[in-house]
C-alpha cells in the first residue's frame, strides 16, 4: 500500500471491485485488511455474532485462485444473524438457538456467494429482529444505540469492517440503523430479494435490504443478487424532490427539525422543491403496520412461544401477546388497507417522483433507552416502497442523522438516482 493511500478496508465496494478486477488488489489482501479493522474496532463496537477468520481467508484465496466468477468477486460482506448459513451459527439473536448451524444458506447468502462474495461473519441482530437490543454499540459514539434490528450490519459498515452487509426491515430495521450509524441503507421494493432461509417475523412486511458506504454500492449489491445490471449514476439534471414530512411529523425531535430546515433551504437553491401531502387514508398506515407486525409475529414465532417462552425477552413477549389477542377479522381489515394503499400509492405520486422524509425522529438515543423508534419508517414499509437513507448534514448533535428518499414500488432506480444526487451534494 503506497503512502497516503486508503487501507483496502476503506475502499468503497465498487472501488475494491475495480481493483480486484484489474489485479491491483487480491481478495486475500482485502479480507486481511478487513480482519485487521475488525480486530481494532470489534472490542468496542461488538458488531459480530459469529466469525471464522480462517474460513474467510480460505474463501478469499479460493476467489483469487478461481479468477473472477461474478460481480461481487472477493468482496467481504456481513450477513445478519437472521439469515441461514451453512458454515456459521444462526441464532436469530436469541439464546433459544445458541450454536445452531443450519444445513442450508438463505437465498440471498447463496446468491451472494455465487456472485463471488466472501462471507466475513454473522452480524448481531436484535432478538428475532424485534426490539430487544443486542450487544452492538454505535461506532460513532458507543454510549448510543446503533439502531435495530440490523444493528451489527449497520455498525460493521460504519466502522469500516466490511464494505457491504445484508439486513432486514419489518418496521424500520434497515433505514433507522443506517441513519444512526451514518451510512447508506437501502430497503428495496417489497419482494425484490428472495427471503427464503431468513427467519420470518411478519411475512407481509419482511424485506431484505443492504448497508453500504455509498448509494452506488448499495445498488451494486442488490443488482448482484437479483441478476439486474442497472448501475446507479448521479443524474446530470438535478431531480425534482417532493418534501413529505409524513403524518407522524409531530414525532420529530429538535435536532432533526434543525437539520431538516437547513437541508430544505439548501435544496431550494439547487433544484425544484415541491411539497406533497398524502391523502388522509395514509395516516392510518403506521398503526396498521404495527398491528400486522404483531399479528404475524405471534404466528411466525408460535413454536418459540409454545416451547421456549421463558427464553423470550419481556419486550418480545409483549409484542407477541398483542398479536395473540388480535382477532382474524381485524387482521384481514388491516391487510385490506395494506393492499389498497400499496395499489394506490403510485397514483398519489407524480411519475417517477421521489419523496424526501426523515429516516428517524432524531439522532441515535442512548443505549439504555432501546434501539430508537421506527415511527418514520412504518408507513413506507407497509407500502412496500423503495427507501434509501443518506447521511444528513447539519443538526446540533455530533451524531449522524439520515434523510430518507422514497418512491413508488418498483421505481427503485429513480429513488437510487435521486439519493446518489443528494449524497454527492451533501458531501
Secondary structure, DSSP 8 states (H G I E B T S, - for coil): --TT---GGGS-HHHHHHHHHHTSS-HHHHHHHHHHHHHHHHHHH--EEEE-HHHHHHHHHHHHHH---STTTT-EEEEETTB--SSS---TTSGGGTT---SS--HHHHHHHHTT-EEEEEE---GGGSSS--S---TT-TTB---SSSHHHHHHHHTTS-SEEEEEESSSTTHHHHHHHTSEEEE-STTSS--TTB--S-TTT-EEEEEESSHHHHHHHHHHHHT--------SS---EEE---TTGGG--HHHHHHHHHHHHHHHTTS-EEE----GGGGGHHHHHHHHHHHHHHHHTHHHHHH-GGGS-HHHHHHHHHHHT--HHHHHHHHHHHHHHHHHHHHHS-TT-EEEEESSSSS--BGGG-S---TTTHHHHHHT--EEEEEE---SSSS-EEEEEE--TT-HHHHHHHHHHHHHHH-
